[in-house]
């Protein structure tokens, strides 16, 4: 969903070469109609459409589907990124971007969506293994002792691995309100890193997206 025909053409060629079937839309109206009719497995959405904002399309999609949505934007400011993620986008890509990057983000979003849909009971990310049913976390085979809140936060990040989670999203999911001080998230992230990272000062599992939130690395 993009009003820039050359960008749509490049995405179509690359995606179809990878095995995807592609449908295009160049306006808010066309995007809404086609999405409802086609029921896509993933949506790539530009914010700048000629008859409105891609954000309107995103909000409309989220009223009836949880399909992965990747947002393309020329605006790299933190406020815009936070707004699209809080509106339900699974990821964002700032223009200009490379096709290998876009295709990789698509694969991550689709894997994440599939894991949520199937309700996986266990997940392995690097040296970590998380048993969601037993609420047990191990690192290199050794159990990691976490508080209840630390576990809930880690489980949230792992279930959404590869996706940026905003401070607001985390606060709502763990503490039940986005009005809490974001500093509490930073404190618990620091505690988690001390327990699961090989080098907490240079984390490789929980990445900070400055001004936005956190992303758990995939696999």
N, C-alpha and C positions, 0 to 999 in steps of 0.2 A: 504494500500500500504506500505509494510514493507518486508525487506528481511529476517527478523528474524521469522522463522516458529513458535517457541513457543509463541511469542508475538501475531502473527496473530491468532493462535489457541485460546488463552485466550480471545482476543477481540471478535472473532467469537462466542464463547460459551456464553459470557456475553451479547453480542448484540442480538443474536438470542433468548436468554432467555427473553429478554425485548420486543421482537416482530419485530426486524429488520431482513431483509433478507440481507445476507452478501456475497459480492464477493471479492476475494482476488487477489492481484498482488504483485509480488516480484521483479520487475525491472521497470526502467523508461519506456522501450518499452512496456511492458505488461500493465503498468498503463495507458499509453496514449491510447492504443488500447481498453482496457476494458472500460475506462471512456467514450470514444466516442461512443462505442457500447451500453453500458448499460444505460447511462445518469443517474448517481446516484443522490440520494437526498442529500447525504452528503459524504464527502471524509475524511478519516483519513490517513494522509500522513507522512511517516518517511523521514527525510532529507537524511539519509545514505542508498542509494540504490546501488547495485553492478555495474551497468552500467552508473551511472551518479548521479546527485544530485536531491533530491526531489524538490528542488527549481526550477529546470527546468520543472518538471511536473506542479508545481503550476503556473508558468508563462504561460505555455501552456494552462492550464485549463482556466485561466483568459482571454484568447483571445476569448473564445466562451461561457463561462458559469459563472453565479454568484453563483453557488451551494456552500453551506458552506464547508470550508476546515479547518480542525483541524490539526495542524502540531505537530508531536512528535519529540522531539529533546533531545539529551544527552548533548547539549551545552547550558548552562544557561547564557552565557554572553549577555550583553545588545545589543551589535552590531548585533549578530545573530538574536535575538528576533525582533529587529527593522527591520532587512532586510526581514524577512519572513512576518511580518505584513504589511510592505510597499509593498511587492510583491503581497498582496491580501489575505493572510491567515486571517480567521475570529478569530482564537484563536491559542494558542500554549500550549503544555503540556510538562513539563520537565520530562524525565525519571530519576528514576523509578516513576511510578504513580499508583494510585489505580483505579480499574475498576469503583467504584461508582463515582469517580471524572471525569473520562472520559465520562461516561454515562450522568452525569449532564451537562458537557460542551457541549455534543452533543445536549441535549434537548434545552439548551440556544441558540445555534447556529441555530437550526431548527426553534425555535419560532421567533428569530430575522429575519431570512430569510422570514418566512411567513408574518410577519408584514410589511416588506418592499414590498413584492409582492402584498399584498392586499391594500397597501397605506392607512393604518389606519389613521383616522383623529384626534384621541384622545388617550392619553396614561396616565396610572396612575402608578406611581412608589413611593411606600411608601406614604408619606403625600402629594406628588405632583400630580397634574393633569395638563396635557399639552394639550391644544386645538390647534392643528397645523394649522387649517384653520383660526381661529380667532387670532392666535399668543398671546394667553392668558395663563398665568400660575397661578395656585392657590396652596396654601399650607394650608392644613386643612380647605379648603373652603374659605380662604382669598386670594385675588389677590396679587401676588408678582409683584412689579413694577420693570421691567428690561429695560435696554437700548436695542437698536436694536441688537447690537453685543452680549450682554449677552444672549438675547433670542436665537439668531442664534446658539451660542455655546451650550446652554442647549438643544435646540432642536436636534442638531447633536448628542450629548451624549445620549439623550433619545431614538432617533431612532436606535441607535446602542447599546442599553443597554445590558450589559453582555459581550461586546466585548472591548478589549483593543484598544484604538485609539492612534496612535503615534503622537508625536509633529508635524511631517511632514504632516501626514494626516489632522490634525486639521488646520494647517496653510494653506494648499492648499484649504480646504473646506470653511474656513471662510475668509481668507485674500487673497486667490487666488495665493499664492506662498509659496513654502517651504523654500524660501531664507530669509523670515522674521526671526527676532530674536525670538527663542523659549520663551524668557522671557515674551513676550507679552501674550502668552498662560497662563503662570503661574499667571500673574497679573489678567487676566479675570477669571481664575478658583478661585482665592482667593476672588474676588468680588462676584462671584456666590455663593460660599460657605457661605459667610457672609449673603446672602439673603435667602438661602434655607436650610442650615444645622441647626439643633437644637444646635449643638456645633461645630462651624467652625474649632476649633483647633483639634477636633477628628471627622472628617467627616465620615458619614456612607452612604452617597449617591454617592458622587464623590470620587472614590478611586484613589490614586496615585500609578502607577506602576513605581517604581523608575528606572530612566534611560531610560524609554520607553515612557510613556505617561499617559493616564487616562482611567478609566473604570467606567461607570455609573452602579450602582447596578441594578439588575433586580427586577421588581415587588416590 
